[in-house]
Amino acid sequence: MNKFREIFALVKVYPSSLLSNLVFNILNAVFSLFTFAAIVPFLQILFKIQTPALPDANASSSAKLWYQATQWLDQYIANYGQISALVWMCCGIVVLALLKNIVGYLSVMSIALLRTAVSRDLREKLYAKILRLPMSYYSNERKGDIVSRMTNDLNEIEFSVIGAVESVFKSPVLILSYLFTLFFLSWKLTLFALIFLPISGFLISVIAKSLKNAAKRGKSSHSDLVSIIDETLTGIRIVKVFNAEKQFRQKFDRNNDFYFRLMHRLYRREYLSSPMSEFIALSVISILLFVGGSIVIKGELGGGLLIFYLLVFSQIIPPARALSDAVFKINKGYASLERIKEILQAEETISDRPDPIQLNEFKHSIEFKDVRFAYEGKEVIKGINLKIEKGQTIALVGPSGGGKSTAASLLARFYDPTQGQVLIDGISLKDYELESVRKHMGFVSQDSILFNDSVKNNIALGSIGIQMDAIIRASQIANADEFIQKLEGKYEFVVGEGGNKLSGGQKQRLSIARAIFKNPPILILDEATSALDTQSEKLVQDAINKLMENRTSLVIAHRLSTIQKADRIVVIQNGEIAEQGTHDELIAAGGVYKALVEMQNFN
Ligand code: ADP
């Protein structure tokens, strides 16, 4: 029941759809009943069934009504003839059928809105959440898995869960109005029939339980597949060059086969539920035929009414089945909802405290104070103290894996320190509104992140209202304007996925232009000239130098030649500051830095 409440919470934001659906369903049930009832006078005319005897005072209300109706019909036939009665009846059936189908259509239409609107809402919430989730979430979760949840699981909800909601709103209305009619016609027969319903209900619920677990396993196995496909596509060059196709195929086939077996089992169970419930239903009907037939033979019920009774009874079965299917669907779809909820409820560790401070202007300094940080329990920053005065350039150098990128991530508040604080102007980053802090920061990363959009939009990322002059000026400073002018469409040129229509150096200069355009006082730079040829390197280095002018910069330096002029060079090793000072001081000290410099063949 809890599951249903959760699923209902998704749809109850559209009360008018639900209400109109309910109203149309009630009308639908009423018109259906009248259509079936039309069979009775037909039989009366065709088989000339005798008019029932006048019921006594104790007779049931159905018997009295039956007597009245036949009286009236006999009278009509006596006055106007059988053919006239037949014509009127057929017209009546056509009108009823039309009305029934119109309300039927309106009822599905009101659900159609719900179906699409609920998945739109969920998709919107998921995407917003993905943008809010902290970086730590993405180191633990696989991209393919998240994509699979946002697509497949959402579809599952759209189809099975909302389908279930549809039958939950429709079937009970039909079942109740049919049951009411059945009791009205013959309560004896109906009581008898009801004994058989709980037995079939129990049988069906047993299968439903086993289906839920199988569905959840199926989903997670599908995510594994998507992840492998995603990884393969991302790394296809490497897979080919290293002849890893066979290895990847084996891994994929293994997962694919596992998924196949799981799904096969799932479908077997799912498909079994339909024939099973149909068989149970037919058995119940044949018992009814026997008991009902006996009642008619005893003269307690008109033969025409028994046919009407059986017609209505047979109509109970489809909604009852839809209702039992809904139990399956809810169990199957709930597995998807749970997977979506795992994302929606993931903890947002990086968020604003209540009533955060606005960073309006960066005035004095940035400070790392006794900062420690661990990824999942593994400490990689082990107590760093570092002060960067406004306007200074600080370079972080040291062996790879030492914690330089992590330190830069802490300043951008991708993560919060496990101990200690990162302060701007003496106030902890945690106390500021995150957006106001990031407004003051520029970030140029080692792998230039470009989006499949125009050059113009890539440079103006995050700002609203495109100022073309400023974009061009930023590109000129970044030494990018020259090559942009040669692109087809210039600033409108679409750079391709990840910027793959541009060279490495061009991509770098675009991301530098992006930082210049934003014009932030604080700059985090993961320097990446090492991967470029000498010509591009010069252009990029020159762009970087111009970018750093008049800013406070934290530079992760790979090529030590580029940061000689930094105000201070900080050597980070094993998560700690090994030494710091200017280039000359550190060379004179003859420590780690000197060794690193010598290793890079530079003096
Ligand atoms: P550097 O930038 O100096 O090369 P990093 O800051 O990238 O060093 O990494 C420091 C340590 O943290 C390394 O041992 C690395 O394996 C680990 N590390 C980096 N990122 C993650 C992450 N997202 N999850 C777990 N460990 C990480």
Residues whose N, C-alpha, C, O or C-beta is under 5 A from the ligand:
A	BS01	ADP	S139 Y375 V380 P399 S400 G401 G402 G403 K404 S405 T406
